[in-house]
């Protein structure tokens, strides 16, 4: 059974989502109305996917929760929001969510978005086996490949690995030579094959 954390400040919407998910065989592990509680619940584990409302009233937002997920967890999440303006969409896209739903949403859209998010996360995490590649990659190069494969920008990778962006560029140049490619797209395609 897939376990879901719902982070939504509107209790009625949170309840509706819970009912829909439980009706379709999902386990709702918790409903959080504030970011702090959600981050605390995520740190306890046992969550397969999170649904994050972007605007949670005063304090931290769903985007702040997404940053914590990127830093500490390997977990898919989808954003849920009433806002579809360019600024909100841009802020959400920068976090690389597995889905984005605008309220009000249809039951089928919610279920489809969750299913696709779980499937994409599974293919990303299981699709890259660097240890079986016939290459002599350093541990740092393997880490960079994994982050590139997940779609991280050079800056995001540098931040996650706690190195400078110049260090990332240096390693990527080496990867281009080792894998005989000349672009990021070719590198990712080669990693997928």
ABEGO torsion letter per residue (X at the ends): XBBBBBBBABAAAAAAAAAAAAAAGBBBABBBABAAAAAAAAAAEGBABBBBBABAEBEBBAAAAAAAAAAABBBBBBBBBABABAAAAAAAAAAGBABBBBOBBBAAAAAAAAAAAAAAAAAAAAABBAAABBBBBBAAAAAAAAAAAAGBBAAAAAAAAGBBAAAAAAAAAAAAAAAGBABAAAAAAAAAX
